[in-house]
Amino acid sequence: MGEAVIQRDERGRIVGLTMQAKAMSAPARTAVETLVRAVVESLTDYLHVSVQSSFADDLYVEIDRSDQHLDREIDAVLATMGRGLRIVEKEYPAELMVHDASIGVEIQA
């Protein structure tokens, strides 16, 4: 089973995605890769946002969220990615599990 972790910052904004997709079937992995590649290309080509990504065995995307003027646009594109991953999860329930995780959040005791 593949596992996707949508990474969110302290404000709940998506800042990245990590995914182990080796165990997924070709159709399920292709659906995920196509979706994520479209998101990466939209962010880089249309919004000119810096994105680090890898589509090797494990899928990895990290988005530069430093341009606050583009927050709404970046959020819209990344929300589409999140929804798309959930749709793929429904289509291939035995092959993909999607989680959200907060990163960089410190809990004070």
N, C-alpha and C positions, 0 to 999 in steps of 0.2 A: 504494500500500500504506500502511496506517495503521501507526503505530509508537507503542507504549505503553512508558513508562519508569516502573517502580515505584521510587520513591526510598526509600532506607533510611538510617538514621542509623548512627553508629559502633557501636551495639550490634546492628545488623541489623534493627531495628524499622522497619516501614513508616511513613513520615512524609508521603508524598505520591505523586501520580501526575500525569504530564504525558502528553498524547497528541495526536498529529497524526492526525486522522481524516477529513480532507477527501476523500482518495482512496478511502475505503471505500464499498462499496455500502450502500444504505439498510438492508437486513436486518442486515448485520454491525455497522454503526454503531448501529442500534437496540438490538441485543443488548448491546453494550458500554455504551451510555448507560443502559439500564434497570438493568443490574447496578450501575453506579457510582452512579446516583441512589439505589438501594435502600441501598447502603452509606452514603452521605452522610446519608440520612434516618434510618437506624438509629443512626448515631453522634450526630446532633444531637437527634433526638426521644426516643430511648430512653436513651442514655448521657449526654446533655447535654454533649457534647464540642463545642468550637468547631471549625468546619470552614470553610475558604475554598474556594469552588468556582466553576467556570465551565463551561458546556456549550455555548459558542459554537463557532466553527469548530475551535478547538483546545480540548480538554478539559483541565481543570486541577483538582486537588484538593490541599489542604494541610491536614494534621491537627495540632491542638494536642495534643502529647503531654505536657503539663506535669503532669497529674494522675496521679501514680504509682500511686494506689489503683485506677485503672481499666486498668492495663497489660494484664492478662490478657484483659479483655473487649474492649478496643480491638484487641489482637493477634488475637483470634478473628474479629472482624468483618473486619479488614483481610486476614487470611489467606484468608478466604472470597473477598474481592475478587480477590486474587492467583490463587487456584485458578480462579475464574470466568473471569478474563481468559485464563488458559492454555487453558481449555476452548473459549472463543471462538476463540482462536488455532488450535486443532486443527480446529474446524468450518470456519474460513475461512482456510486456510493461505496463500492467495495475497493475503489482504487485511489481515492483522494480524500484527505481530511484537512480542513482549513481551520487554523487557529489565529487568534489575535494575541499579541504580546506587547506589553509596554517595555520600552527600553530606556535606560538612563533615568529611571524614577527611583529616587532614594526614599526609604521609609525611615522616619525619625522615631526612635523609641522613647 
